[in-house]
Amino acid sequence: MEITTQQYKHCDLVWVSGRLDSATSPQLAAALQAITDTGRFKIVLDLSAVEFISSAGLRILIHAQKICKRYNRGQIILTNVPQNVYAALDLAGFTTLFKIMNDNLTAVGNI
């Protein structure tokens, strides 16, 4: 799994590629925690290159969302979500917990 981050004035854009499972989810957790530890809580997460997401990956997403939304500081917006990842999010009931957008430009503009 590869994680690339880019910092903008009002938010951070994070690209994730590969499989997001129990072996790789600690990498994503560390990357998101590094962003929130600096006091930045508005994150756009591009999942276009994610092939698979397991319950461990879903747990990382929901934990990061809780941290970002605490005290109404920010949120995580998911973009370019592949159909199989969307199906996993929907099955877990997470589609109502995240804003899901089709492209990064719209998400960065709306955060």
GIURGI-V247106 format. One record per pair of residues at least 6 apart in sequence whose ideal C-beta (glycine too) atoms are under 7 Angstrom apart, sorted by the first residue. I is the first residue (numbers start at 0). J is the second residue. If there is no record, write none. Layout:
i = (I:I)
j = (J:J)
//
This chain:
i = (0:0:0:0:0:0:0:1:1:2:2:2:2:2:3:4:4:4:4:4:5:7:9:9:10:10:10:10:10:11:11:11:12:12:12:12:13:13:13:13:14:15:15:15:15:15:15:16:16:17:17:17:18:18:19:19:19:19:19:19:20:20:20:20:21:21:24:24:24:27:28:31:31:34:35:35:40:40:40:41:41:41:42:42:43:43:43:43:43:43:44:44:44:44:45:45:45:46:46:46:46:46:47:47:49:49:52:52:57:57:57:61:61:63:64:64:64:64:67:67:67:68:74:75:76:76:76:76:77:77:78:78:78:78:78:79:79:80:88:100)
j = (15:16:17:18:19:23:26:16:17:13:15:26:27:30:14:11:12:13:30:34:12:107:41:110:41:42:43:107:110:34:39:42:43:45:103:107:30:42:44:45:45:27:44:45:46:48:49:48:49:23:49:50:50:51:27:49:51:52:53:56:51:53:55:56:53:55:55:56:59:59:59:42:63:42:66:67:67:72:73:73:74:110:67:75:76:78:103:106:107:110:75:76:77:78:78:79:103:77:79:80:81:84:79:81:81:84:84:87:87:91:93:93:96:75:74:75:96:97:73:74:75:74:98:97:98:100:106:110:97:99:100:101:102:103:106:101:102:99:94:106)
//
